[in-house]
Amino acid sequence: MGAITITTQNFQDEVMNSDVPVLLDFWAPWCGPCRMVGPVVEQLADELDGQAKVGKINVDEQQQLAAAFKVMSIPMLAVVKGGKIVSKTVGFRPKEEIKSMLGL
């Protein structure tokens, strides 16, 4: 399925109303570490299809969402389950560590 682009318009439906855990990748095109974690996040999106959703949030375009999640540094990964943030991490992380954040 691949990662979904999350915006303020689809946030409620895709993230808050999701019946599976959602991994959110807060990133920006100018961020070097974001470009490193991006392919890992895309791989997870394909591997976890049906078990979890993966969303990408461009912090330059979605400043309201970045502020709501108190994003201070990127890349930041957050996991939302049942409408609540259950874990957050900043910086590059290996795929298995990201997967374990989802509890899968």
C-alpha distances in whole Angstrom, upper triangle without the diagonal:
4,7,8,12,14,18,21,20,17,18,19,17,14,16,19,18,15,16,14,15,14,14,15,16,19,20,22,22,25,25,25,24,21,20,20,18,15,14,14,12,9,10,10,7,6,9,9,6,9,11,11,9,9,11,13,17,19,22,24,23,22,26,26,23,24,28,26,25,28,26,29,27,24,22,22,19,19,18,19,19,21,22,23,23,23,23,23,24,25,24,23,22,21,18,19,21,18,17,20,20,17,20,18
4,7,10,12,16,19,19,16,17,19,17,14,15,19,19,16,17,15,15,13,12,13,13,16,16,18,18,22,21,21,20,17,16,17,14,11,11,11,9,6,8,8,5,5,9,9,8,11,13,11,9,7,9,10,14,16,19,21,20,20,23,24,21,21,25,24,22,25,23,26,24,21,18,18,16,17,17,18,19,21,21,22,21,22,21,21,21,22,21,19,19,18,15,18,19,16,15,19,18,16,19,17
4,7,9,13,16,16,14,14,16,15,11,12,16,17,14,16,14,13,10,9,9,9,12,13,15,16,19,18,19,18,14,14,15,13,10,10,11,8,6,9,9,5,8,11,10,10,12,13,10,7,5,5,6,10,12,16,18,17,16,19,20,17,18,21,21,19,22,20,22,21,17,15,15,13,14,14,15,17,19,19,20,19,20,19,18,18,19,19,17,17,17,15,17,18,14,14,18,17,15,18,17
4,6,10,13,13,10,10,13,12,9,10,14,15,13,15,14,14,10,10,9,10,12,13,15,16,20,19,21,20,16,16,18,15,12,14,14,11,10,13,12,9,11,14,13,12,13,15,12,8,6,5,6,9,11,15,17,15,14,17,18,15,16,20,19,18,21,19,22,21,18,16,16,14,14,14,14,16,18,17,19,18,20,19,19,20,20,20,20,20,20,18,20,21,17,17,20,19,17,20,19
4,7,10,11,9,9,13,12,10,11,15,16,15,18,17,16,12,12,10,10,10,11,12,14,17,17,19,19,15,16,18,16,13,14,16,12,12,15,15,12,14,17,16,15,17,18,15,11,9,6,5,6,8,11,13,11,10,14,15,12,14,17,17,16,19,17,20,19,16,15,15,14,15,15,15,18,19,18,19,18,20,20,19,19,19,20,20,20,22,20,22,22,19,19,22,20,19,22,22
4,7,8,6,6,10,10,8,8,11,13,13,16,16,14,11,11,8,9,10,11,13,15,18,18,21,20,16,17,20,17,15,17,18,14,14,17,16,14,17,19,17,17,18,18,15,11,9,6,6,5,8,10,13,10,9,12,12,9,11,14,13,13,16,15,18,18,16,15,14,13,13,14,13,16,17,15,16,16,18,18,17,18,19,20,20,21,22,21,23,22,19,20,22,19,18,22,22
4,5,6,6,9,10,9,10,12,14,15,19,18,17,14,14,11,12,11,13,14,16,19,19,22,22,18,20,22,20,17,20,21,17,18,21,20,17,20,23,21,20,21,22,18,15,13,9,9,7,8,10,11,8,6,10,9,8,10,13,12,13,16,15,18,19,17,17,16,16,15,16,15,18,19,16,17,17,20,20,19,20,20,22,23,24,26,24,27,26,22,23,25,22,21,25,25
4,6,5,8,10,10,10,11,14,15,19,19,18,15,16,13,15,13,15,16,19,21,21,25,24,21,23,25,23,21,24,24,20,21,24,23,20,23,26,24,23,23,23,20,17,16,12,12,10,11,11,13,10,7,9,7,7,10,12,11,12,15,15,19,20,19,19,17,17,16,17,15,18,18,15,17,17,20,21,20,22,22,23,25,26,28,27,29,28,24,25,27,24,23,26,27
4,6,8,9,10,11,12,13,15,18,19,19,16,18,15,17,16,18,19,21,24,24,27,27,23,25,27,25,22,25,26,22,22,25,24,21,23,26,24,22,22,23,20,17,16,13,14,12,13,15,15,12,10,13,11,10,14,15,14,16,19,19,22,23,22,22,21,20,19,19,17,19,19,16,18,19,22,23,22,25,25,26,28,28,30,29,31,30,26,27,29,26,24,27,28
4,6,6,6,8,10,10,11,15,16,16,13,15,13,15,15,17,19,21,24,24,27,26,22,24,26,23,21,23,23,19,19,22,21,18,20,23,20,19,19,20,17,13,13,11,12,11,14,15,17,14,12,15,13,11,15,17,15,16,19,19,23,23,21,21,20,18,17,17,15,16,16,14,17,17,20,21,21,23,24,25,26,26,28,26,28,27,23,24,26,23,21,24,25
4,6,5,5,7,9,10,14,14,14,11,12,11,13,13,16,18,20,23,23,25,24,21,23,24,22,20,22,22,18,19,22,20,17,20,22,20,18,18,19,15,12,12,9,11,10,13,14,16,14,11,13,11,9,12,14,12,12,16,16,20,21,19,19,17,16,14,14,11,13,13,11,13,13,17,18,17,20,21,23,24,24,26,24,26,25,21,21,23,20,18,22,23
4,6,6,5,6,9,12,14,14,12,14,13,16,16,19,22,24,27,26,29,28,24,26,28,25,23,25,25,21,22,24,22,19,22,24,21,20,19,19,16,14,14,12,14,14,17,17,19,17,14,16,13,11,15,16,13,14,18,18,22,23,22,22,20,18,16,15,12,13,12,9,12,14,17,19,19,22,23,26,27,27,28,26,28,26,23,23,24,21,19,22,23
4,6,6,5,7,10,12,13,12,14,14,17,18,21,23,25,28,28,30,29,25,27,28,25,23,25,24,20,20,23,21,18,20,22,19,17,16,17,14,12,13,12,15,15,18,19,21,19,16,19,16,14,17,19,16,17,21,21,25,26,24,23,21,19,17,16,13,13,12,10,14,16,18,20,21,23,25,27,27,27,28,26,27,27,23,23,24,22,19,22,22
4,6,6,6,9,10,10,8,11,11,14,15,18,20,22,26,25,27,25,22,23,25,21,19,21,21,17,17,19,17,14,17,18,15,14,13,14,11,8,10,8,11,12,15,17,20,17,15,18,16,13,16,18,16,16,19,19,23,23,21,20,18,16,14,13,11,12,12,10,13,14,16,18,18,21,22,24,24,24,25,22,24,23,19,19,21,19,16,19,19
4,6,5,9,9,8,6,9,9,12,14,17,20,22,25,24,26,24,21,23,24,20,19,21,20,16,17,19,17,14,17,19,16,15,14,14,11,8,9,8,11,12,15,16,19,18,15,17,15,12,14,16,13,13,17,17,21,21,19,18,16,14,11,10,7,8,9,7,10,10,13,14,15,18,20,22,22,22,23,21,22,21,17,17,19,16,14,17,18
4,6,9,10,10,9,12,12,15,16,20,22,25,28,27,29,27,24,26,27,24,22,24,23,20,21,23,20,18,21,22,18,18,16,16,13,12,13,12,15,14,18,18,21,20,16,18,15,12,15,16,13,13,17,18,22,23,22,21,18,16,13,11,8,8,7,4,8,10,13,15,16,19,21,24,25,24,26,24,24,23,20,20,20,18,15,18,19
4,6,9,10,10,14,14,18,19,22,25,28,31,29,32,30,26,28,29,26,24,26,25,21,22,23,21,18,21,21,18,17,15,15,13,12,14,14,17,17,20,21,24,22,19,21,19,16,19,20,17,17,21,22,25,26,25,24,21,19,16,14,10,9,7,7,11,13,15,18,19,22,25,27,27,27,28,25,26,25,22,21,22,19,17,19,20
4,5,7,7,11,12,16,18,21,24,27,30,28,30,28,25,26,27,23,22,23,22,18,19,20,17,15,17,18,14,13,11,11,9,8,11,12,15,16,20,21,24,22,20,22,20,17,19,21,18,17,21,22,25,26,24,23,20,17,14,12,9,8,7,8,11,13,14,16,18,21,23,25,25,24,25,22,23,22,19,18,19,17,14,16,16
4,7,9,13,15,19,21,24,27,29,32,31,32,30,27,29,29,25,24,25,23,20,20,21,18,16,18,18,14,13,10,10,9,9,13,14,18,19,23,25,28,26,23,25,24,20,22,24,21,20,24,24,28,28,26,25,22,19,16,13,10,8,7,9,12,14,15,17,19,22,25,27,27,25,25,22,22,22,19,17,18,17,13,14,15
4,6,10,13,16,19,22,25,27,30,28,30,27,24,26,26,22,21,21,19,16,17,18,14,13,15,14,10,10,8,6,5,7,10,12,16,18,22,23,27,25,23,25,23,20,22,24,21,19,23,23,26,26,24,22,20,16,14,11,9,7,8,10,12,13,13,15,17,19,22,24,24,22,22,19,18,18,16,14,15,13,10,11,11
4,7,10,13,16,19,23,25,28,26,27,24,21,23,23,19,19,19,17,14,16,16,13,12,14,14,10,11,10,8,5,6,9,11,14,16,20,21,24,24,21,23,22,18,19,21,18,16,20,20,23,23,21,19,16,13,10,7,6,5,7,9,10,10,10,11,13,16,19,20,20,18,19,16,16,15,12,11,12,10,7,9,10
4,6,10,13,16,19,21,24,22,23,21,18,20,20,16,16,17,15,12,13,15,11,10,13,14,10,11,11,9,6,5,6,7,10,12,16,17,21,20,17,19,18,15,16,18,16,14,17,17,20,20,18,16,14,10,8,6,5,7,9,9,10,9,10,11,12,14,16,18,18,17,18,15,16,15,12,11,13,10,8,11,12
4,7,10,13,16,19,21,19,20,17,15,17,16,13,12,14,12,9,11,12,9,9,13,13,10,12,13,11,7,6,5,6,8,11,14,15,19,19,16,18,18,14,14,17,16,13,16,15,18,17,15,12,10,7,6,5,7,9,12,12,12,10,10,9,10,11,13,14,14,13,14,12,13,12,9,9,11,9,7,11,12
4,6,9,13,16,18,16,18,15,12,15,15,12,11,14,13,9,11,14,12,11,14,15,14,14,16,14,11,8,6,5,6,7,10,11,15,15,13,14,15,11,11,14,13,10,13,12,15,14,12,10,8,5,5,6,8,11,14,12,12,10,12,10,9,11,12,13,14,13,15,14,16,14,11,12,14,11,11,14,15
4,6,10,12,15,12,14,12,9,11,12,9,8,11,11,8,10,13,11,11,15,16,15,16,18,17,13,11,8,6,5,6,8,10,13,14,12,14,15,12,11,14,14,11,13,11,13,12,9,7,6,5,7,9,11,15,18,16,16,13,14,12,10,10,10,10,11,12,14,13,15,14,11,13,15,13,13,17,17
4,7,11,12,11,13,11,8,11,13,10,10,14,13,11,13,16,15,15,18,20,19,20,21,20,17,14,11,9,6,5,6,6,10,11,9,10,12,9,7,11,12,9,11,8,10,9,6,6,5,6,8,11,13,17,19,17,16,14,16,13,11,10,9,10,12,13,16,16,19,17,14,16,18,15,16,20,21
4,7,9,7,10,9,6,8,11,9,8,12,13,11,13,16,16,16,19,21,20,21,23,23,19,17,13,11,7,6,5,6,8,10,10,11,14,12,10,13,15,13,13,10,11,9,6,5,7,9,12,15,17,20,23,21,20,17,19,17,14,13,11,10,11,14,16,17,20,18,15,18,20,18,19,22,23
4,6,5,9,10,7,8,12,11,10,14,15,14,15,18,19,18,21,23,23,24,26,26,23,20,16,13,10,8,5,6,6,9,10,11,14,13,11,14,17,15,15,12,13,11,8,8,10,13,15,18,20,24,26,24,24,21,23,20,17,16,13,13,14,17,19,20,23,22,19,22,24,22,22,26,27
4,6,8,10,8,7,11,12,10,13,16,15,15,18,20,19,21,24,24,25,28,28,24,21,18,15,12,11,8,9,9,11,13,14,18,17,15,18,20,19,19,16,16,14,11,11,14,16,18,21,23,27,29,27,27,24,26,24,20,19,16,15,15,18,20,20,24,23,21,23,26,24,25,28,29
4,6,9,8,8,12,13,12,15,18,17,18,21,22,22,24,27,27,28,31,30,27,24,21,18,15,14,11,11,10,13,15,15,19,18,16,19,21,20,19,16,15,13,11,11,14,17,20,23,25,29,32,29,29,26,28,25,21,19,16,14,15,19,21,22,25,24,22,25,27,26,27,30,31
4,6,5,7,9,10,11,14,15,15,17,19,20,20,23,25,25,26,29,29,25,23,19,17,14,13,11,11,11,14,15,16,19,18,15,18,20,18,18,14,13,10,7,8,11,14,17,21,23,27,30,28,27,24,25,22,18,16,13,11,11,15,17,19,22,21,19,22,24,22,24,27,28
4,5,5,7,9,10,12,14,15,16,18,20,20,23,24,25,27,30,29,26,24,20,19,16,16,14,14,15,17,19,19,22,21,18,21,23,21,20,17,16,12,10,9,13,15,19,22,25,28,31,30,29,25,26,23,19,17,13,10,10,14,16,17,21,20,18,22,24,22,24,27,28
4,5,5,6,9,11,11,12,15,16,17,18,21,22,22,24,27,26,23,22,18,17,14,15,14,14,16,18,19,19,22,20,17,20,22,19,19,15,14,11,8,7,10,12,16,19,22,25,29,27,26,22,23,19,16,13,10,7,6,10,12,14,17,16,15,18,20,19,21,24,24
4,5,5,6,9,10,10,12,14,15,16,18,20,20,22,25,24,21,19,15,14,11,11,10,11,13,15,16,17,19,17,15,18,20,17,17,14,14,10,7,5,9,10,14,17,20,23,26,25,24,21,21,18,15,13,10,8,8,11,13,14,17,16,14,17,19,18,19,23,23
4,6,5,7,10,10,11,13,15,16,18,19,20,22,25,24,22,20,16,15,12,13,12,14,15,17,18,19,22,20,18,21,23,20,21,17,17,14,11,9,12,13,17,19,22,25,29,27,27,24,24,21,18,16,14,11,10,12,14,14,18,18,16,18,21,20,21,24,24
4,6,7,8,9,11,12,14,15,17,18,19,21,25,24,21,20,16,16,14,15,15,16,18,20,21,22,24,22,20,23,24,21,22,18,18,15,12,9,12,13,17,19,22,25,29,28,27,24,24,20,18,15,13,10,7,9,10,11,15,15,14,16,19,18,20,23,22
4,6,5,6,9,10,11,12,15,15,16,18,21,20,18,16,13,13,11,13,14,15,17,19,19,20,22,20,18,21,22,19,20,16,17,14,10,8,10,10,13,15,19,21,25,24,23,20,20,17,15,12,11,8,6,7,8,9,12,12,10,13,16,15,16,19,19
4,5,5,6,9,10,11,13,14,15,17,20,19,17,15,11,11,9,11,12,14,16,17,17,19,21,19,17,21,22,19,20,17,18,15,12,9,11,11,14,16,18,21,24,24,23,21,21,18,16,14,13,11,9,11,11,11,14,15,12,14,17,16,17,20,20
4,5,5,6,9,10,11,12,14,16,19,19,17,15,12,13,12,15,15,18,20,20,21,23,25,22,21,25,25,22,24,21,22,19,15,13,14,14,17,18,20,23,26,26,25,23,23,21,19,17,16,14,11,12,11,10,14,15,13,14,17,17,17,20,19
4,5,5,6,9,10,11,12,14,18,17,15,14,11,13,12,15,16,19,21,22,22,24,25,22,21,24,24,21,23,20,21,18,15,12,13,12,15,15,18,21,24,24,23,21,20,18,16,15,14,13,9,9,8,6,10,11,9,10,14,14,14,17,16
4,5,5,6,9,10,10,12,15,14,12,11,7,9,9,12,14,16,19,19,19,21,22,19,18,22,21,19,21,18,20,17,14,11,12,9,12,12,15,17,21,21,20,18,18,16,14,13,14,13,10,10,10,8,11,11,8,10,13,13,12,15,15
4,5,5,7,9,10,11,14,14,12,11,8,9,9,13,15,18,20,20,20,22,24,20,20,24,24,21,23,21,23,20,17,14,15,13,15,15,17,19,22,22,23,21,21,19,18,17,17,16,14,13,13,10,13,15,12,12,16,16,15,18,16
4,5,5,6,9,10,14,14,12,12,10,12,13,17,18,21,23,23,23,26,27,24,23,27,26,24,26,23,25,23,19,16,17,15,17,16,19,20,23,24,24,22,22,20,19,18,19,17,14,13,12,9,11,13,11,11,15,15,14,17,15
4,5,5,6,8,11,10,9,9,8,11,12,16,18,21,23,23,22,25,26,22,22,25,24,22,24,22,24,22,19,16,16,13,14,13,16,17,20,21,21,19,18,17,17,16,17,17,14,12,11,7,9,11,9,8,11,12,11,13,11
4,6,6,6,9,10,8,7,5,8,10,14,17,19,22,21,21,23,24,21,21,24,23,21,24,22,24,22,19,16,16,13,14,13,15,16,19,19,20,19,19,18,17,18,19,18,16,15,14,11,13,14,11,10,14,14,12,15,13
4,6,5,9,10,10,9,9,12,14,17,20,23,25,24,24,27,27,24,24,28,27,25,27,25,28,26,22,20,20,17,18,17,18,19,22,22,23,22,22,21,21,21,22,21,19,18,16,13,14,17,14,12,16,17,15,17,14
4,6,9,9,9,10,10,14,16,20,22,25,28,27,26,29,29,26,26,29,28,26,28,26,29,27,23,21,20,17,18,16,18,18,21,23,23,22,21,20,21,21,22,21,19,17,15,11,12,14,12,10,13,15,13,14,11
4,6,5,6,7,8,12,15,18,21,24,27,26,25,27,27,24,24,27,26,23,26,25,27,26,23,20,19,16,16,14,15,15,17,19,20,19,18,18,19,19,21,21,19,17,16,12,12,14,12,9,12,13,10,12,9
4,6,6,7,9,12,15,19,21,24,27,26,25,27,27,24,25,28,26,24,27,26,29,28,25,22,21,18,18,15,16,16,18,19,21,20,20,20,21,22,24,24,22,20,19,15,16,18,15,13,16,16,13,15,12
4,6,7,10,14,17,20,23,26,29,27,26,28,28,24,26,29,26,25,28,27,30,29,27,24,23,19,18,16,15,14,16,18,19,20,19,20,22,23,25,26,24,22,21,18,18,19,17,14,16,17,13,14,12
4,7,10,14,17,20,23,26,29,28,26,28,28,24,25,28,25,23,26,26,29,28,25,23,21,17,16,13,13,12,14,16,17,17,16,17,19,21,23,24,22,20,19,16,15,16,14,11,13,13,10,10,8
4,7,10,13,16,20,22,25,24,22,24,24,20,21,24,22,19,23,22,25,24,22,19,18,14,13,10,10,10,12,14,15,14,14,14,16,18,20,21,20,18,18,14,14,15,12,10,12,11,8,10,9
4,7,10,13,17,19,22,21,19,21,21,17,18,21,19,18,21,20,23,22,20,18,16,13,12,10,10,10,13,13,14,14,15,15,16,17,19,20,19,18,18,15,16,16,13,12,14,13,10,13,12
4,7,10,13,16,19,18,16,19,19,16,16,19,18,16,19,18,21,19,16,14,13,10,10,9,10,12,15,14,15,14,15,14,14,15,16,17,16,15,16,13,15,15,11,11,14,12,10,14,13
4,7,10,12,15,14,13,15,16,12,13,16,16,14,17,15,18,17,15,13,12,10,10,10,11,13,15,14,15,14,15,15,14,15,16,17,16,16,17,15,18,17,13,14,17,15,13,17,17
4,7,9,12,11,10,13,14,11,11,15,15,13,16,13,16,15,12,10,10,9,10,12,13,16,18,17,17,15,17,16,14,15,14,15,15,16,17,16,19,18,14,16,18,16,15,19,19
4,6,9,8,7,9,11,8,8,12,12,11,13,11,14,13,11,10,10,10,11,13,14,17,19,17,17,15,17,16,14,15,14,15,16,17,19,19,21,20,16,18,21,18,18,21,22
4,6,5,6,8,11,9,8,12,13,13,14,11,13,13,10,10,11,12,14,16,17,21,23,20,20,18,21,19,17,16,15,15,16,18,21,20,23,22,19,21,23,21,21,25,25
4,6,5,5,8,8,6,9,11,11,11,8,10,10,9,10,10,12,13,16,17,21,23,20,20,18,20,19,16,16,14,15,16,19,22,22,25,23,20,22,24,21,22,25,27
4,6,6,10,10,9,11,14,14,14,11,12,12,11,12,14,16,17,20,21,25,26,23,23,21,24,22,19,19,17,17,19,22,25,25,28,26,23,26,28,25,25,29,30
4,6,9,9,9,12,14,14,15,13,15,15,14,15,15,17,18,20,21,24,25,22,23,21,24,23,21,21,19,20,21,24,26,26,29,27,24,26,29,26,26,29,30
4,5,6,6,9,10,11,12,11,14,15,13,14,14,15,15,18,17,21,22,19,19,18,21,20,18,19,18,19,21,23,25,25,28,26,23,25,27,23,23,27,28
4,5,5,6,9,10,10,9,11,13,13,14,14,16,16,18,18,22,23,20,19,18,21,20,18,19,17,19,21,23,26,26,29,27,24,26,27,24,24,28,30
4,5,5,6,9,10,10,13,15,15,16,15,16,16,18,17,20,21,17,17,16,20,20,18,19,19,21,23,25,28,28,30,27,24,26,28,24,24,27,29
4,5,5,6,8,9,12,14,13,14,12,13,12,14,13,17,17,14,14,13,16,16,15,16,16,18,21,22,25,24,26,24,21,23,24,20,20,24,25
4,6,5,6,5,8,10,10,11,10,11,11,14,14,18,19,16,15,13,16,15,13,14,13,15,18,20,23,23,25,22,19,22,23,20,20,24,25
4,5,5,6,9,11,12,14,12,14,13,16,16,19,20,17,16,14,17,17,14,16,15,18,21,22,25,26,28,25,22,25,25,22,22,25,28
4,5,8,11,14,14,16,13,14,12,14,13,16,17,13,12,11,15,15,13,15,16,19,21,22,26,25,27,24,21,23,24,20,20,23,26
4,5,9,11,12,13,10,10,8,11,11,14,16,13,11,9,12,11,9,12,12,15,18,19,22,22,23,20,18,20,20,17,17,20,23
4,6,9,11,13,10,12,11,14,14,18,19,16,14,12,14,13,11,12,12,15,18,19,23,23,25,22,19,22,22,19,20,23,25
4,6,7,9,7,10,10,13,15,18,20,18,16,13,15,13,10,10,9,12,15,17,20,21,23,20,18,21,21,18,19,22,24
4,7,9,8,12,13,16,18,22,24,21,19,16,18,15,12,11,9,11,15,17,21,22,24,21,19,23,23,20,22,25,27
4,6,7,10,12,16,18,22,25,22,20,17,18,15,12,10,7,8,11,14,18,19,22,19,17,21,21,18,21,24,26
3,5,8,11,15,17,21,24,22,20,17,18,15,11,9,6,6,9,12,15,17,19,17,15,18,20,17,19,22,24
4,7,10,13,16,20,23,21,20,16,17,14,11,8,6,5,7,10,13,14,17,15,12,16,17,15,17,20,21
4,7,10,13,17,20,18,16,13,14,11,7,6,4,6,8,10,13,14,16,13,11,14,15,13,14,18,19
4,7,10,13,17,15,14,11,11,8,6,5,6,8,9,9,12,12,13,11,8,11,12,9,11,14,16
4,7,10,13,12,10,7,8,6,4,7,9,11,13,12,15,14,15,12,9,12,12,9,9,13,15
4,7,10,10,8,6,6,5,6,9,12,15,15,14,15,14,14,12,9,10,10,7,6,10,12
4,7,6,5,4,6,7,9,13,15,18,19,18,19,18,18,16,13,13,13,10,9,11,13
4,5,5,7,7,9,12,15,18,21,22,20,21,19,19,17,15,14,14,11,9,10,12
4,6,8,9,13,15,19,22,24,25,24,25,23,22,21,18,17,17,15,12,13,15
4,7,9,12,14,18,20,23,24,23,25,23,23,22,19,19,19,16,14,16,18
4,6,9,11,15,18,21,23,22,23,22,22,20,17,18,17,14,13,14,17
4,6,8,11,14,17,19,18,20,19,19,17,14,15,15,11,11,13,16
4,7,11,14,17,19,17,19,18,17,15,13,13,12,8,9,10,13
4,7,11,14,15,13,16,15,15,12,10,12,10,7,8,10,13
4,7,10,12,11,14,15,15,12,10,12,12,8,10,13,16
4,7,9,8,12,13,14,10,9,12,12,9,12,14,17
4,7,8,12,14,15,12,11,15,15,12,15,18,20
4,6,10,12,15,12,11,15,16,14,17,19,21
4,7,9,12,10,10,13,14,13,16,18,19
4,6,8,6,6,10,11,11,13,15,16
4,6,5,6,9,10,11,13,15,15
4,5,5,6,9,10,11,13,12
4,5,5,6,9,10,11,10
4,5,5,6,9,10,10
4,5,5,7,9,10
4,5,5,7,6
4,5,5,6
4,5,8
4,5
4
